[in-house]
C-alpha cells in the first residue's frame, strides 16, 4: 500500500484501526526529537492517506485505545 506521508519519515508512530480504516496519530521524526502531530487516515479502497486532524499536543510513542469508533491517545 501507499506509504504514510510523514515528512522525513516517522518513528514511534501511534497506530489505530477503526471503521475499516487505519490511522496514524502523530510520530517522532526519524533522527530528531521533533514530534509530529498530524493525524493521517488510510483508505484501503483508494490506497491513499489523507490528513484528517491535528493533535493539539503532538505525541509519539503513546498508548492508543479505540472505544465506540473514537480513538484516544
N, C-alpha and C positions, 0 to 999 in steps of 0.2 A: 503494500500500500504506500500511499504518499507519506513523505517524511513530515514530522512535526516542524513547523516553520519558526522555531525559536532562533532568533538571530545569533549566529556563532555557536549554536548547539547548546544543549542543556544537560545538566547532571542533577541528581537528586530530584527528579521530576515527581510531581504529585499526580497520580492517575486515578480515574474513577470510570465506571461504566454505569450508564443509566439510560432508560428509554431506547435501547438499541444503538446508542452512540457511545463513543469513547471520549473522555475529557482529560486534558492536561491542565492542571490548575497551578501555574507557577513552577519555577525551577531555579536552580543556581546555574549561572552561565559557566561553561567549561573554562577552566584556567583562571577563574576570578572569584571574588566573593560577592559579586553583583547578583542580587536576587531579582528574578523576572516575574512580573505579576499578572501577565495576560492569561486569560482562560481560553483555551482552544477546544473546539468541538470537532470530532471526526465523523463524517458521514460516510459509512462504508458503501452505500449505493453509488455515491458520486466520487468516492475515493478522494475526498477533499477535506482539508482542515479550514476552519474559519475562527476568527476571534469573536467570542460571544460575550465576554465581560472582562473586567479588570478588577483584581482584588484591591481593596483599599489599603491593605498592608500585604505587600508581596511576601510569599513564603516558598521555601524549598524544603525538601526532606521532612514533610509534615505527615501527620496522620489524616486519613480521609475516611469518611463514612457516607454511605448513601442511605437515606431514610425517606420512604414515600416519594421517590423521584427528586428529592432535594439532596444536594451534595454539600457536605460540611467539611471544612479544612480545619 
